[in-house]
Amino acid sequence: MGFIRDKRNSSSSTTTSPCADLRAAYNNCFNKWYSDKFLKGHWDKEECVSEWDKYRDCLSKHLEDKNLSRFLEAEGVKRIPAPIAK
């Protein structure tokens, strides 16, 4: 027995995800920040926060639609707002 995958669309799980574009935008932003700034020691400013918030909100919405939102929440842990950059 095995799992047969259509080779024409090897990333089918990401392309069918309603949040795939937001995930790609966040990943691109993070990778650019990491290579262009963090590795050079310029990491004192928050970046990619809006991309992350949009992606997380999308995930939350779609998990709630499937009654799976409890998997995003840890017991007793609240989401802490990001500090304002000076």
PyMOL CGO cylinders between C-alpha atoms (Angstrom):
from pymol import cmd
from pymol.cgo import CYLINDER

trace = [
    CYLINDER, 0.00, 0.00, 0.00, 1.17, 3.48, -0.68, 0.3, 1, 1, 1, 1, 1, 1,
    CYLINDER, 1.17, 3.48, -0.68, 0.17, 7.01, -1.23, 0.3, 1, 1, 1, 1, 1, 1,
    CYLINDER, 0.17, 7.01, -1.23, 0.16, 8.05, -4.87, 0.3, 1, 1, 1, 1, 1, 1,
    CYLINDER, 0.16, 8.05, -4.87, 0.77, 11.72, -5.47, 0.3, 1, 1, 1, 1, 1, 1,
    CYLINDER, 0.77, 11.72, -5.47, 0.04, 13.54, -8.70, 0.3, 1, 1, 1, 1, 1, 1,
    CYLINDER, 0.04, 13.54, -8.70, 3.50, 14.70, -9.79, 0.3, 1, 1, 1, 1, 1, 1,
    CYLINDER, 3.50, 14.70, -9.79, 2.05, 17.58, -11.81, 0.3, 1, 1, 1, 1, 1, 1,
    CYLINDER, 2.05, 17.58, -11.81, 1.05, 19.31, -8.60, 0.3, 1, 1, 1, 1, 1, 1,
    CYLINDER, 1.05, 19.31, -8.60, 3.52, 18.21, -5.93, 0.3, 1, 1, 1, 1, 1, 1,
    CYLINDER, 3.52, 18.21, -5.93, 2.55, 21.03, -3.55, 0.3, 1, 1, 1, 1, 1, 1,
    CYLINDER, 2.55, 21.03, -3.55, -1.18, 20.42, -3.71, 0.3, 1, 1, 1, 1, 1, 1,
    CYLINDER, -1.18, 20.42, -3.71, -1.71, 20.97, 0.01, 0.3, 1, 1, 1, 1, 1, 1,
    CYLINDER, -1.71, 20.97, 0.01, -0.35, 24.50, -0.15, 0.3, 1, 1, 1, 1, 1, 1,
    CYLINDER, -0.35, 24.50, -0.15, -2.09, 25.48, -3.37, 0.3, 1, 1, 1, 1, 1, 1,
    CYLINDER, -2.09, 25.48, -3.37, -5.48, 24.31, -2.14, 0.3, 1, 1, 1, 1, 1, 1,
    CYLINDER, -5.48, 24.31, -2.14, -5.12, 25.97, 1.24, 0.3, 1, 1, 1, 1, 1, 1,
    CYLINDER, -5.12, 25.97, 1.24, -7.22, 29.12, 1.56, 0.3, 1, 1, 1, 1, 1, 1,
    CYLINDER, -7.22, 29.12, 1.56, -4.27, 30.72, 3.37, 0.3, 1, 1, 1, 1, 1, 1,
    CYLINDER, -4.27, 30.72, 3.37, -1.54, 29.65, 0.94, 0.3, 1, 1, 1, 1, 1, 1,
    CYLINDER, -1.54, 29.65, 0.94, -0.95, 33.11, -0.52, 0.3, 1, 1, 1, 1, 1, 1,
    CYLINDER, -0.95, 33.11, -0.52, -0.72, 34.67, 2.94, 0.3, 1, 1, 1, 1, 1, 1,
    CYLINDER, -0.72, 34.67, 2.94, 1.66, 31.95, 4.08, 0.3, 1, 1, 1, 1, 1, 1,
    CYLINDER, 1.66, 31.95, 4.08, 3.87, 32.54, 1.05, 0.3, 1, 1, 1, 1, 1, 1,
    CYLINDER, 3.87, 32.54, 1.05, 3.85, 36.31, 1.67, 0.3, 1, 1, 1, 1, 1, 1,
    CYLINDER, 3.85, 36.31, 1.67, 4.88, 35.81, 5.30, 0.3, 1, 1, 1, 1, 1, 1,
    CYLINDER, 4.88, 35.81, 5.30, 7.58, 33.26, 4.42, 0.3, 1, 1, 1, 1, 1, 1,
    CYLINDER, 7.58, 33.26, 4.42, 9.01, 35.56, 1.75, 0.3, 1, 1, 1, 1, 1, 1,
    CYLINDER, 9.01, 35.56, 1.75, 9.02, 38.52, 4.12, 0.3, 1, 1, 1, 1, 1, 1,
    CYLINDER, 9.02, 38.52, 4.12, 10.61, 36.50, 6.93, 0.3, 1, 1, 1, 1, 1, 1,
    CYLINDER, 10.61, 36.50, 6.93, 13.29, 35.00, 4.69, 0.3, 1, 1, 1, 1, 1, 1,
    CYLINDER, 13.29, 35.00, 4.69, 14.17, 38.43, 3.29, 0.3, 1, 1, 1, 1, 1, 1,
    CYLINDER, 14.17, 38.43, 3.29, 14.34, 39.95, 6.79, 0.3, 1, 1, 1, 1, 1, 1,
    CYLINDER, 14.34, 39.95, 6.79, 16.42, 37.05, 8.09, 0.3, 1, 1, 1, 1, 1, 1,
    CYLINDER, 16.42, 37.05, 8.09, 18.99, 37.15, 5.32, 0.3, 1, 1, 1, 1, 1, 1,
    CYLINDER, 18.99, 37.15, 5.32, 19.10, 40.92, 4.73, 0.3, 1, 1, 1, 1, 1, 1,
    CYLINDER, 19.10, 40.92, 4.73, 18.87, 42.20, 8.30, 0.3, 1, 1, 1, 1, 1, 1,
    CYLINDER, 18.87, 42.20, 8.30, 19.01, 39.62, 11.09, 0.3, 1, 1, 1, 1, 1, 1,
    CYLINDER, 19.01, 39.62, 11.09, 22.19, 37.94, 9.90, 0.3, 1, 1, 1, 1, 1, 1,
    CYLINDER, 22.19, 37.94, 9.90, 23.83, 41.37, 9.64, 0.3, 1, 1, 1, 1, 1, 1,
    CYLINDER, 23.83, 41.37, 9.64, 22.87, 42.31, 13.19, 0.3, 1, 1, 1, 1, 1, 1,
    CYLINDER, 22.87, 42.31, 13.19, 20.02, 44.68, 12.27, 0.3, 1, 1, 1, 1, 1, 1,
    CYLINDER, 20.02, 44.68, 12.27, 17.20, 43.03, 14.15, 0.3, 1, 1, 1, 1, 1, 1,
    CYLINDER, 17.20, 43.03, 14.15, 16.02, 45.74, 16.51, 0.3, 1, 1, 1, 1, 1, 1,
    CYLINDER, 16.02, 45.74, 16.51, 12.93, 46.59, 14.45, 0.3, 1, 1, 1, 1, 1, 1,
    CYLINDER, 12.93, 46.59, 14.45, 9.93, 44.32, 14.01, 0.3, 1, 1, 1, 1, 1, 1,
    CYLINDER, 9.93, 44.32, 14.01, 9.29, 43.27, 10.48, 0.3, 1, 1, 1, 1, 1, 1,
    CYLINDER, 9.29, 43.27, 10.48, 6.66, 41.10, 8.82, 0.3, 1, 1, 1, 1, 1, 1,
    CYLINDER, 6.66, 41.10, 8.82, 4.17, 41.66, 11.66, 0.3, 1, 1, 1, 1, 1, 1,
    CYLINDER, 4.17, 41.66, 11.66, 1.31, 42.56, 9.33, 0.3, 1, 1, 1, 1, 1, 1,
    CYLINDER, 1.31, 42.56, 9.33, 2.03, 39.52, 7.12, 0.3, 1, 1, 1, 1, 1, 1,
    CYLINDER, 2.03, 39.52, 7.12, 2.09, 37.26, 10.18, 0.3, 1, 1, 1, 1, 1, 1,
    CYLINDER, 2.09, 37.26, 10.18, -1.14, 38.73, 11.58, 0.3, 1, 1, 1, 1, 1, 1,
    CYLINDER, -1.14, 38.73, 11.58, -2.97, 38.26, 8.26, 0.3, 1, 1, 1, 1, 1, 1,
    CYLINDER, -2.97, 38.26, 8.26, -1.74, 34.66, 7.95, 0.3, 1, 1, 1, 1, 1, 1,
    CYLINDER, -1.74, 34.66, 7.95, -2.60, 33.82, 11.57, 0.3, 1, 1, 1, 1, 1, 1,
    CYLINDER, -2.60, 33.82, 11.57, -6.05, 35.40, 11.25, 0.3, 1, 1, 1, 1, 1, 1,
    CYLINDER, -6.05, 35.40, 11.25, -6.70, 33.36, 8.11, 0.3, 1, 1, 1, 1, 1, 1,
    CYLINDER, -6.70, 33.36, 8.11, -5.63, 30.16, 9.87, 0.3, 1, 1, 1, 1, 1, 1,
    CYLINDER, -5.63, 30.16, 9.87, -7.79, 31.00, 12.88, 0.3, 1, 1, 1, 1, 1, 1,
    CYLINDER, -7.79, 31.00, 12.88, -10.84, 31.65, 10.72, 0.3, 1, 1, 1, 1, 1, 1,
    CYLINDER, -10.84, 31.65, 10.72, -10.51, 28.43, 8.76, 0.3, 1, 1, 1, 1, 1, 1,
    CYLINDER, -10.51, 28.43, 8.76, -9.79, 26.35, 11.84, 0.3, 1, 1, 1, 1, 1, 1,
    CYLINDER, -9.79, 26.35, 11.84, -12.86, 27.84, 13.54, 0.3, 1, 1, 1, 1, 1, 1,
    CYLINDER, -12.86, 27.84, 13.54, -14.93, 26.93, 10.48, 0.3, 1, 1, 1, 1, 1, 1,
    CYLINDER, -14.93, 26.93, 10.48, -13.85, 23.31, 11.02, 0.3, 1, 1, 1, 1, 1, 1,
    CYLINDER, -13.85, 23.31, 11.02, -14.19, 23.44, 14.81, 0.3, 1, 1, 1, 1, 1, 1,
    CYLINDER, -14.19, 23.44, 14.81, -10.42, 23.03, 15.21, 0.3, 1, 1, 1, 1, 1, 1,
    CYLINDER, -10.42, 23.03, 15.21, -9.53, 26.44, 16.64, 0.3, 1, 1, 1, 1, 1, 1,
    CYLINDER, -9.53, 26.44, 16.64, -8.72, 24.92, 20.02, 0.3, 1, 1, 1, 1, 1, 1,
    CYLINDER, -8.72, 24.92, 20.02, -5.47, 23.64, 18.50, 0.3, 1, 1, 1, 1, 1, 1,
    CYLINDER, -5.47, 23.64, 18.50, -4.19, 27.22, 18.14, 0.3, 1, 1, 1, 1, 1, 1,
    CYLINDER, -4.19, 27.22, 18.14, -4.75, 28.07, 21.78, 0.3, 1, 1, 1, 1, 1, 1,
    CYLINDER, -4.75, 28.07, 21.78, -2.60, 26.76, 24.59, 0.3, 1, 1, 1, 1, 1, 1,
    CYLINDER, -2.60, 26.76, 24.59, -4.35, 26.44, 27.92, 0.3, 1, 1, 1, 1, 1, 1,
    CYLINDER, -4.35, 26.44, 27.92, -3.88, 29.61, 29.94, 0.3, 1, 1, 1, 1, 1, 1,
    CYLINDER, -3.88, 29.61, 29.94, -1.84, 31.38, 27.27, 0.3, 1, 1, 1, 1, 1, 1,
    CYLINDER, -1.84, 31.38, 27.27, -3.08, 34.62, 25.79, 0.3, 1, 1, 1, 1, 1, 1,
    CYLINDER, -3.08, 34.62, 25.79, -1.83, 36.27, 22.65, 0.3, 1, 1, 1, 1, 1, 1,
    CYLINDER, -1.83, 36.27, 22.65, 0.50, 39.07, 23.66, 0.3, 1, 1, 1, 1, 1, 1,
    CYLINDER, 0.50, 39.07, 23.66, 0.41, 42.15, 21.42, 0.3, 1, 1, 1, 1, 1, 1,
    CYLINDER, 0.41, 42.15, 21.42, 3.65, 43.09, 19.72, 0.3, 1, 1, 1, 1, 1, 1,
    CYLINDER, 3.65, 43.09, 19.72, 5.53, 45.99, 21.31, 0.3, 1, 1, 1, 1, 1, 1,
    CYLINDER, 5.53, 45.99, 21.31, 5.56, 49.30, 19.48, 0.3, 1, 1, 1, 1, 1, 1,
    CYLINDER, 5.56, 49.30, 19.48, 8.91, 49.98, 17.81, 0.3, 1, 1, 1, 1, 1, 1,
    CYLINDER, 8.91, 49.98, 17.81, 10.57, 53.21, 18.92, 0.3, 1, 1, 1, 1, 1, 1,
]
cmd.load_cgo(trace, "trace")
